[in-house]
Amino acid sequence: KAGVTQTPRYLIKTRGQQVTLSCSPISGHRSVSWYQQTPGQGLQFLFEYFSETQRNKGNFPGRFSGRQFSNSRSEMNVSTLELGDSALYLCASSLWSRGNSYNEQFFGPGTRLTVL
Amino acid sequence: AQKVTQAQTEISVVEKEDVTLDCVYETRDTTYYLFWYKQPPSGELVFLIRRNSFDEQNEISGRYSWNFQKSTSSFNFTITASQVVDSAVYFCALSEASKLTFGKGITLSVRP
């Protein structure tokens, strides 16, 4: 079974630009979550999508947005990039989560974004 | 708010030594899940274990073992007879609905 895939793996942008990252979950997984990893802040939750609906959102500005398609593939977009957005962006998929019943999340290799 | 504390930041051991990675968590939920992930230099987070709050049984998987103690809000991870391939960053995480709250991670270096 193929794992979580993320494209592109590396990206270099300049301040003010916008960027779109893509994530394809494990086949059959309907929940997709996004995380930002930086040396200073560690791993921080961005948002989670399930059946094309955003179910949970972290404390990030509105410049960070996402969506999920009917095939469970997800994209996240960052507009008006800032230097501080340089990070490893990780996508994770899981079978489902219902209330407090939780399935483990499987992570992709990440997209390393550098903002110059 | 949920919180995960991994007080150790870096640990260095010689191969074949046993090493324990500590994790302390805070939550007001009565039902929750705890996780350990490994992040090798390649960057991908690898799932190691999930434990729910109602199951305090310790678990052993090969050289890995986990000790969950609800009374002290701890979920510690021990690697027995460490190997160079165990060198990685290890994260403890706590679930809150569909969100994982991670600790800062522990960098483990295993020297030959």
Interface residues (C-beta under 8 A of the other chain):
Chain A: S31 S33 Y35 G42 L43 Q44 F45 E48 F50 R55 N56 G58 L88 L90 A92 S97 G99 N100 Y102 E104 Q105 F106 F107 G108 P109 G110 R112
Chain B: D29 T31 Y32 Y33 F35 Y37 S42 G43 E44 L45 V46 F47 R50 N52 F91 A93 S95 A97 S98 K99 L100 T101 F102 G103 K104 G105
